[in-house]
Amino acid sequence: GSTDSCCRLVAGLVLHLATMASATSNVLMRRPLLSEGGCQLPLSMPSSSGASSEEEAQLLGADSSGLQANRSVGRGQGNPGTLLLRAADGIARNIVFANQIDVLQRYAGLGQNSAQQQAKFLSALCCSTPLVFGFASRRLALPLPRLVLVGVLLEVLGISILAAAAAGFLGSELVLVGLFGPYACGFGAITSTLPVLGMQEVPASLRPAFSQQFFACLSAGSILGILIAGAAQLLDAYAEAFALATLLLAGGATCFMLRRPPAGGAADKPDEGGDHKPDEGCLGRRSLWLLLMLVPFYAAYLQWTTSWYVQALAMNRDIFGVAAPACLLQIVERGTALILNIVLGVVLRDYGPRVSLEKRLAAGCSLAGLALVVSGVVERIRRAAPRLPGDTGVSSLSVGWLVPQFCSIAAAEAVVFPAQSEWAAGRPDLIGLTVVTQAAAAFALGLLLPSLSDWLPQSSINQGHYDLFFFSLAAGCAASAAVLLSVPSRVWGSSAS
């Protein structure tokens, strides 16, 4: 009874947050968002939905029936089963990933450096599996609803292994098996199929509004998942938190199976491509060059769930006499990204045509570089500050000093992910390349970490030089921004002009 009440409370809070986010963006923009950006996993993965020129015209000149339909979706008359599963999966993913460094150290028996290395490898794998499952479902004509349920079952299996290891029923050697095996595969299956299925069950005129609601549920679920993960760390209740994640996924899957497509059902007809047709020749060298410029951004973006988490653990987290969980800073990032996505949608509606995509990408790289510079400066201040009495490994500097860098990386995310999605709009191969590039950045960092043991040691952050690591990533971001600003637009292909 208590578990059922808890699940009902969490589900109600998810829907409430999602409704508020959706309503806020509708009020500010008077129309649905054209794009959706963000990375989860571990943790956090990027998700996007672009709009064609035809859909843009519909949004700008919609008749009264179209507006009324959009209001209906804003009131939650989309497919609740799909949205509830999206929210439940968002909660479960953040329960797993918000404290991934701590979880890997506690239950997999890894050192600090090795835990960060495995976290980056896991991020790379989870960025790759959606492309694999998406390609397989398309080539083999697999039924999407069944593939979604298979993904849920695999995620439940992977999280169940974590719960059993946290409870002491399984050995530490199975923790990585559960994460890199069933969980990563389930992650890929759900990520590649659930948004596509949701779009297919909504009329074409309502798809932009559905995307907005879909993103609101994901963001709300992420915030709640981080809160639950923080409570689990504070109360030393990881086993219970992982068990709750499996129950939420099971509940979301049940709602998904019982769902009914909304009135109007699937799209009345396939989407036309609009007038936006990326240059077919841009798939080769040009697109790869642009994605190469974003590798430093992807590497910088990974730090807010890995290195910055370690940094927070070594700072004074006392708030009103209670040691706040380090992962709570991730709520700052998620909330800032959500707000900025809404605000930038309003700004770009009026000024977007005047700002080229490569300039927006350069701005995002610059913001990511700024975040890394701030984190490096704060790290030097942290090391120079006195230690807490009774704990020589923790600085007396307040963890609140980290808030600016989390806000800055959130701003970079809000700029880059929608811009790269717009650049790759209408080209599944380009979208797939962006995902693979993110995975490559995570994998490359994982391979480099053993060589950076002087900067990022296994034992303690106080014995290394995290500041030099942060400054090096910042320099890479600055170099990318400079190239994006100095090279003519035609080099990146017509879709990036």
Secondary structure as UniProt FT lines:
FT   HELIX           2..29
FT   TURN            41..43
FT   HELIX           53..60
FT   HELIX           64..74
FT   TURN            75..76
FT   HELIX           80..97
FT   TURN            98..99
FT   HELIX           100..107
FT   HELIX           112..140
FT   HELIX           144..166
FT   TURN            167..168
FT   HELIX           173..178
FT   HELIX           179..183
FT   HELIX           184..200
FT   HELIX           204..206
FT   HELIX           207..235
FT   HELIX           238..257
FT   TURN            263..264
FT   TURN            274..275
FT   HELIX           280..283
FT   HELIX           285..301
FT   HELIX           302..305
FT   HELIX           307..313
FT   STRAND          318..319
FT   TURN            320..321
FT   STRAND          322..323
FT   HELIX           326..328
FT   HELIX           329..351
FT   HELIX           352..354
FT   HELIX           357..384
FT   STRAND          387..388
FT   TURN            389..390
FT   STRAND          391..395
FT   HELIX           399..402
FT   HELIX           403..423
FT   TURN            424..426
FT   HELIX           428..448
FT   HELIX           449..452
FT   TURN            453..455
FT   HELIX           461..463
FT   HELIX           466..486
FT   HELIX           489..492
FT   HELIX           494..496
//
